[in-house]
Amino acid sequence: MLFVVNRIKQQCSFYLNINLLIAKFRNQSCSSFSFTFVLCPKFLHTNSTSHTWPFSAVAELIDNAYDPDVKARQFWIDKTKVKGHDCLTFMDNGAGIDYDKMHKMLSFGFSDKQTINGHVPVGLYGNGFKSGSMRLGKDAIVFSKKGDSMCVGMLSQTYLQNTGAENVVVPIPSNQQAELLELFLQDILQHSLFQTMEELISELKAINSPPSTNTSGTRIIIWNLRKTSDGKLEFDFESDRYDIRIPAEVYENTKDQIKRLDFSGQLVPDSVCSLRAYCSILYLKPRMLIVIRGQKVKTQLVSKTLAHRLKDQYKPLFLVSFPYFTFLHSTSNMNKITLLFS
């Protein structure tokens, strides 16, 4: 416990007085309520600013399904409307998460991911879902099924603002104690896009509906999506019905000089502004099919799109084993140099 708190303090030096309260229970089946963390609600936004590029936030959610503890075979990304709100949806057919794992996923600074059969997890610090989801929108709700367990969790800046919360509160109702379920669902039903039990159950059933055929999996819905300074959505859903794109004007106002110069010089690779192109080269060793807006992503092996290999070894004095770096030119744009770490 002390290690978790100290690690958060080290990573977030501007929150030196953060203390994380995590309750421990002997009987998991008796725990179903809203967790409260002694953490300023504004931290949810501050934490999300580590993602200066929206696609890196999307990658955090994909990585969670890709990692060996979930090991999803398919991952679906889509855009939908719920009661007039534009929403991003993410769904996988992996192992699913029960109440205990939902609590850990929505906690701060906790991670127990391990390498399984040579499959190395991407996540290390237990912060990906929080930073990624809050970068894409102000509010997120997670539905998951694992065996007979069904649970819902909500991470919402709007909820915290409307209730005047001084600390981060995370409602996580579970079906493991039916007589108290309605009581613990009140916050979600009052402050999310879903105001009835029937609507929540419908989203849980969607995990098992086609194209998914598994009885387990996770579904994430994010709303109040990030907007630009002129009030437009950060993502372009209209230009390509099978893609999610970042409009050029988003980069025209960015502080990232490299991306701004790329757009002005017309040297932008598709992976910078197209989620489909980005997902096609996301992993060196693809293990999971990604479907964006109903169409499969055609995977490209990065190593086969690059040429003129140059390998070098990094030998700092503080390391025992020295990593290798591989420098390659893009075959489609010789002005681009890609660095691979091995």
C-alpha positions in Angstrom: 0.0 0.0 0.0 2.7 2.4 1.0 4.6 1.6 -2.2 1.6 2.5 -4.4 1.1 5.8 -2.6 4.8 6.7 -2.8 4.9 5.8 -6.5 2.0 8.2 -7.3 3.7 10.9 -5.3 7.0 10.5 -7.2 5.2 10.5 -10.6 3.1 13.5 -9.7 5.4 15.8 -7.8 2.9 18.7 -8.0 0.5 16.6 -5.8 2.9 16.0 -2.9 0.0 15.5 -0.4 -1.8 12.8 -2.3 -2.9 9.9 -0.2 -4.6 6.9 -1.8 -7.2 5.1 0.4 -7.9 1.6 -0.7 -10.2 -0.5 1.4 -9.5 -4.1 1.9 -12.2 -6.7 2.3 -12.1 -10.3 3.4 -15.1 -11.3 1.3 -15.2 -9.8 -2.1 -18.9 -10.8 -2.7 -19.9 -8.3 0.1 -18.3 -5.3 -1.5 -20.3 -3.2 -4.0 -20.2 0.6 -3.6 -18.6 3.8 -4.6 -14.9 4.0 -3.9 -13.5 7.4 -2.8 -9.9 8.4 -3.3 -8.3 11.3 -1.5 -7.4 12.8 -4.8 -8.4 16.2 -6.3 -11.0 15.8 -9.1 -9.0 18.1 -11.2 -6.3 15.5 -11.3 -8.3 13.5 -13.8 -7.8 16.2 -16.4 -4.2 17.0 -15.3 -3.4 13.3 -15.6 -4.8 13.2 -19.1 -2.6 15.9 -20.4 0.3 13.4 -20.7 -1.4 12.6 -24.1 -0.6 15.5 -26.4 -1.9 13.4 -29.3 -5.4 11.8 -29.2 -4.4 8.6 -30.9 -2.0 7.8 -28.1 -5.0 7.9 -25.7 -6.9 5.5 -27.9 -3.8 3.2 -27.9 -4.0 3.0 -24.1 -7.5 1.4 -24.3 -6.4 -0.9 -27.1 -3.3 -2.0 -25.1 -5.5 -3.0 -22.1 -7.3 -5.5 -24.4 -4.1 -6.6 -26.1 -2.2 -7.4 -22.8 -1.9 -11.1 -21.8 -4.3 -10.8 -18.8 -7.2 -10.0 -21.1 -5.9 -11.5 -24.4 -8.7 -10.3 -26.6 -8.9 -11.7 -30.1 -10.9 -8.8 -31.5 -11.3 -5.2 -30.5 -14.0 -2.9 -31.9 -13.9 0.9 -32.1 -16.9 2.8 -33.2 -18.7 6.2 -32.9 -22.3 6.3 -31.8 -24.9 8.7 -30.4 -26.6 8.1 -27.0 -29.4 10.5 -26.2 -28.0 13.2 -28.5 -24.4 12.8 -27.2 -21.6 11.9 -29.6 -19.8 8.9 -28.0 -16.8 6.7 -28.7 -17.2 3.0 -28.0 -14.5 0.4 -27.4 -15.3 -3.3 -27.0 -13.2 -6.4 -26.7 -14.0 -10.2 -26.4 -11.2 -10.9 -23.9 -11.3 -12.4 -20.5 -13.4 -9.7 -19.0 -13.0 -8.1 -15.6 -14.8 -8.9 -12.3 -15.5 -6.6 -9.5 -12.0 -6.8 -8.0 -10.3 -6.1 -11.3 -12.7 -3.3 -12.0 -11.7 -1.7 -8.7 -8.0 -2.1 -9.5 -8.4 -0.7 -13.1 -10.2 2.4 -11.8 -7.7 2.9 -8.9 -4.5 4.9 -9.3 -1.0 3.5 -9.4 -2.0 -0.2 -9.3 -0.8 -2.8 -11.8 -0.2 -6.6 -11.5 0.3 -7.4 -15.2 2.9 -10.1 -15.9 4.4 -11.7 -19.0 2.5 -14.9 -20.0 3.9 -17.4 -22.4 6.3 -14.8 -23.9 3.5 -12.2 -24.3 4.9 -9.1 -22.6 2.2 -6.6 -21.3 2.3 -3.1 -22.6 1.0 -1.5 -19.4 3.3 -1.2 -16.4 2.0 1.5 -14.1 -1.8 1.1 -13.9 -2.6 4.5 -15.3 -3.5 3.9 -19.0 -7.2 3.7 -18.7 -7.5 6.8 -16.6 -5.2 9.0 -18.7 -6.5 7.7 -22.0 -10.2 7.8 -21.4 -10.1 11.3 -19.7 -8.0 12.6 -22.7 -10.7 11.5 -25.1 -13.7 12.8 -23.2 -14.8 14.0 -19.7 -16.8 11.0 -18.9 -16.4 7.2 -19.3 -18.4 4.2 -18.2 -17.1 0.6 -18.3 -19.3 -2.5 -18.7 -17.8 -5.9 -18.2 -18.8 -9.6 -18.0 -16.7 -12.4 -16.7 -18.4 -15.7 -16.1 -21.4 -15.1 -13.9 -20.0 -11.7 -12.8 -21.3 -8.5 -14.3 -20.1 -5.1 -13.2 -20.2 -1.4 -14.2 -17.8 1.3 -13.3 -17.9 5.1 -14.0 -15.1 7.6 -14.1 -16.7 11.0 -14.7 -15.5 14.5 -14.4 -19.0 15.8 -15.0 -20.3 13.7 -12.2 -17.7 15.0 -9.7 -18.4 18.6 -10.8 -22.2 18.3 -10.5 -22.0 16.7 -7.1 -19.4 19.1 -5.8 -17.1 16.3 -4.8 -13.8 17.3 -3.1 -12.2 13.9 -3.9 -12.4 11.5 -6.8 -15.4 9.2 -6.4 -15.7 6.0 -8.5 -19.1 4.2 -8.5 -18.6 0.5 -9.1 -21.9 -1.5 -8.6 -21.8 -5.3 -9.0 -24.3 -8.0 -9.3 -22.6 -10.0 -6.5 -25.0 -8.6 -3.8 -28.4 -8.2 -5.5 -30.2 -6.8 -2.5 -27.9 -3.7 -2.4 -27.5 -3.4 -6.2 -30.1 -0.7 -6.7 -28.7 1.4 -3.9 -25.2 1.5 -5.3 -26.5 2.1 -8.9 -28.1 5.5 -8.0 -25.1 7.6 -8.8 -24.6 6.0 -12.2 -28.3 6.2 -13.1 -28.5 9.8 -12.1 -25.3 11.1 -13.6 -24.6 8.9 -16.7 -26.3 8.7 -20.1 -28.1 5.6 -18.8 -31.0 6.3 -16.5 -32.6 2.9 -16.1 -31.5 -0.6 -15.3 -32.8 -1.8 -18.6 -30.4 0.5 -20.5 -27.5 -0.7 -18.4 -28.4 -4.4 -19.0 -28.8 -3.6 -22.8 -25.1 -2.4 -22.9 -24.0 -5.6 -21.0 -25.9 -7.7 -23.5 -24.1 -5.9 -26.3 -20.9 -7.6 -25.2 -22.3 -11.0 -26.2 -24.1 -9.9 -29.3 -22.7 -10.2 -32.9 -20.0 -9.6 -34.0 -18.7 -10.8 -30.5 -19.4 -14.5 -29.8 -17.8 -14.7 -26.3 -19.6 -14.8 -23.0 -17.0 -12.5 -21.5 -15.6 -9.1 -22.5 -15.5 -5.4 -21.8 -17.3 -2.4 -23.3 -16.3 1.2 -22.8 -18.4 4.3 -23.7 -16.8 7.7 -23.6 -18.9 10.9 -23.9 -18.5 14.7 -23.6 -15.7 14.2 -26.2 -12.8 16.7 -26.3 -13.5 19.7 -28.5 -11.2 22.3 -30.2 -11.1 26.0 -29.2 -13.8 26.8 -31.8 -16.2 24.2 -30.3 -15.8 21.5 -32.9 -15.1 17.9 -32.1 -11.4 17.0 -32.0 -12.2 14.0 -34.2 -13.6 14.0 -37.8 -16.2 11.3 -38.1 -17.7 12.5 -41.4 -14.9 12.5 -44.0 -14.6 8.7 -44.0 -17.4 6.5 -42.7 -14.9 3.7 -42.0 -12.3 5.8 -40.2 -11.8 8.3 -37.4 -9.6 11.1 -38.4 -7.9 14.2 -36.9 -8.6 17.3 -39.0 -5.6 19.4 -40.1 -6.8 22.4 -38.1 -6.3 20.5 -34.9 -2.6 20.4 -35.6 -2.5 24.0 -36.9 -3.1 25.1 -33.3 -1.0 22.4 -31.6 2.1 23.3 -29.6 3.9 20.3 -31.2 6.1 22.1 -33.8 7.0 18.9 -35.6 3.4 18.0 -36.3 2.5 21.6 -37.3 5.5 21.7 -39.7 4.6 18.3 -41.1 1.1 19.5 -42.0 2.3 22.8 -43.5 4.8 20.9 -45.6 2.4 18.2 -46.7 4.7 15.5 -45.3 2.1 13.9 -43.0 2.0 10.1 -43.0 -1.5 8.7 -42.8 -0.8 7.3 -39.3 -0.7 10.8 -37.9 -4.3 11.8 -38.9 -6.0 8.4 -39.6 -6.9 6.1 -36.7 -7.2 3.2 -39.2 -3.6 3.8 -40.5 -2.3 4.3 -37.0 -3.8 1.0 -35.8 -2.4 -0.9 -38.8 1.2 -0.3 -37.5 0.5 -0.1 -33.8 2.2 -3.4 -32.8 5.4 -5.0 -34.0 3.8 -8.4 -33.3 0.1 -8.1 -34.0 -2.0 -10.6 -31.9 -5.4 -9.0 -32.1 -7.8 -8.0 -34.9 -9.0 -4.4 -34.7 -12.2 -3.3 -36.3 -12.9 0.4 -36.8 -16.5 1.4 -37.6 -17.4 -2.0 -38.9 -14.4 -2.6 -41.1 -11.3 -4.7 -40.2 -8.0 -3.0 -40.0 -5.4 -4.5 -42.4 -2.2 -5.0 -40.3 1.1 -3.8 -41.7 4.4 -5.1 -40.3 6.4 -2.0 -39.6 9.7 -3.7 -40.3 8.6 -4.5 -43.9 7.7 -0.8 -44.7 11.1 0.4 -43.8 14.5 0.2 -45.4 18.2 1.2 -45.0 18.6 -0.5 -41.6 21.3 0.9 -39.2 21.7 -0.8 -35.8 23.4 0.8 -32.8 23.8 -0.1 -29.1 23.2 2.2 -26.2 25.8 1.8 -23.5 25.1 4.1 -20.5 27.2 3.5 -17.4 24.1 2.9 -15.2 22.9 -0.2 -17.2 24.1 -3.8 -16.9 22.6 -5.0 -20.2 22.6 -2.6 -23.2 19.6 -2.1 -25.5 19.8 -2.0 -29.3 18.3 0.7 -31.4 17.4 0.2 -35.0 17.2 3.2 -37.4 15.4 2.9 -40.6 14.1 5.1 -43.5 10.5 5.0 -44.5 10.1 3.6 -48.0 7.1 5.9 -48.7 8.9 9.0 -47.4 12.6 9.2 -47.3 12.5 12.3 -45.2 11.2 10.2 -42.3 13.4 8.2 -40.0 11.9 5.6 -37.7 13.5 4.4 -34.5 12.8 0.9 -33.3 13.8 -0.2 -29.8 14.7 -3.8 -29.1 
